[in-house]
């Protein structure tokens, strides 16, 4: 059981890195530099805060690398509950990370444009600004695509946590609710883009509360001590 607790706390450490790195990009980089519909303002903000924007790239890289470790450790913890569902959770979560990682290219393009070499001389400053806004918008939609994979992974994680004796059932319910929020944010925005702000606002609170609560439980408590008859099943698995 000490080994399982150590695995849980290590998982929590990497999950915490994911949480705060994502939050940093969302609030301090994209949230502060991107101006919806204003190409000139967005491009100028990125030029004026290039170091901050580059730190966003590094934060995303931390997210993707930590995501791989976290996913494998979650599988190690929860496979004894249901191996098939655990594999589905791993697959969808890693797919989310892969799509999000590929989408990072769109996040990097504005840096290339604002520091353009001679090959960009044929573009006017206004065209450069428009391209910067274009790639920031494309990156945003790429994030929504990645959320379409992350939503089912949270549903499955919530189910496994709920069924497991290692964690409080309420954490599983909260993770499933957060998964529903991601479904609304991803599919809802594609279907009803005029409601994008509403869907994002509905998604953000349950996602933060559920994932932060789960992360803190992993870090502080690790796991609950299961019933004696369950210990043998966990040890065997």
Secondary structure in CASP SS format (residue, H / E / C, confidence):
PFRMAT SS
TARGET T0000
AUTHOR 0000-0000-0000
METHOD secondary structure of the structure
MODEL  1
X C 1.00
X H 1.00
X H 1.00
X H 1.00
X H 1.00
X H 1.00
X H 1.00
X H 1.00
X H 1.00
X H 1.00
X H 1.00
X H 1.00
X H 1.00
X H 1.00
X H 1.00
X H 1.00
X H 1.00
X H 1.00
X H 1.00
X H 1.00
X H 1.00
X H 1.00
X H 1.00
X H 1.00
X H 1.00
X H 1.00
X H 1.00
X H 1.00
X H 1.00
X H 1.00
X H 1.00
X H 1.00
X H 1.00
X C 1.00
X C 1.00
X C 1.00
X C 1.00
X C 1.00
X H 1.00
X H 1.00
X H 1.00
X H 1.00
X H 1.00
X H 1.00
X H 1.00
X H 1.00
X H 1.00
X H 1.00
X C 1.00
X H 1.00
X H 1.00
X H 1.00
X H 1.00
X H 1.00
X H 1.00
X H 1.00
X H 1.00
X H 1.00
X H 1.00
X H 1.00
X H 1.00
X H 1.00
X H 1.00
X H 1.00
X H 1.00
X H 1.00
X H 1.00
X H 1.00
X H 1.00
X H 1.00
X H 1.00
X H 1.00
X H 1.00
X H 1.00
X H 1.00
X H 1.00
X H 1.00
X H 1.00
X C 1.00
X C 1.00
X C 1.00
X C 1.00
X H 1.00
X H 1.00
X H 1.00
X H 1.00
X H 1.00
X H 1.00
X H 1.00
X H 1.00
X H 1.00
X H 1.00
X H 1.00
X H 1.00
X H 1.00
X H 1.00
X H 1.00
X H 1.00
X H 1.00
X H 1.00
X H 1.00
X H 1.00
X H 1.00
X H 1.00
X H 1.00
X H 1.00
X H 1.00
X H 1.00
X H 1.00
X H 1.00
X H 1.00
X H 1.00
X H 1.00
X H 1.00
X C 1.00
X C 1.00
X C 1.00
X H 1.00
X H 1.00
X H 1.00
X C 1.00
X C 1.00
X C 1.00
X C 1.00
X H 1.00
X H 1.00
X H 1.00
X H 1.00
X H 1.00
X H 1.00
X H 1.00
X H 1.00
X H 1.00
X H 1.00
X H 1.00
X H 1.00
X H 1.00
X H 1.00
X H 1.00
X H 1.00
X H 1.00
X H 1.00
X H 1.00
X H 1.00
X H 1.00
X H 1.00
X H 1.00
X H 1.00
X H 1.00
X H 1.00
X H 1.00
X H 1.00
X H 1.00
X H 1.00
X H 1.00
X H 1.00
X H 1.00
X H 1.00
X H 1.00
X H 1.00
X H 1.00
X H 1.00
X H 1.00
X C 1.00
X C 1.00
X C 1.00
X C 1.00
X C 1.00
X H 1.00
X H 1.00
X H 1.00
X H 1.00
X H 1.00
X H 1.00
X H 1.00
X H 1.00
X H 1.00
X H 1.00
X H 1.00
X H 1.00
X H 1.00
X H 1.00
X H 1.00
X H 1.00
X H 1.00
X H 1.00
X H 1.00
X H 1.00
X H 1.00
X H 1.00
X H 1.00
X C 1.00
X H 1.00
X H 1.00
X H 1.00
X H 1.00
X H 1.00
X H 1.00
X H 1.00
X H 1.00
X H 1.00
X H 1.00
X H 1.00
X H 1.00
X H 1.00
X H 1.00
X H 1.00
X H 1.00
X H 1.00
X H 1.00
X H 1.00
X H 1.00
X H 1.00
X H 1.00
X H 1.00
X H 1.00
X H 1.00
X H 1.00
X H 1.00
X H 1.00
X C 1.00
X C 1.00
X C 1.00
X C 1.00
X C 1.00
X C 1.00
X C 1.00
X H 1.00
X H 1.00
X H 1.00
X H 1.00
X H 1.00
X H 1.00
X H 1.00
X H 1.00
X H 1.00
X C 1.00
END
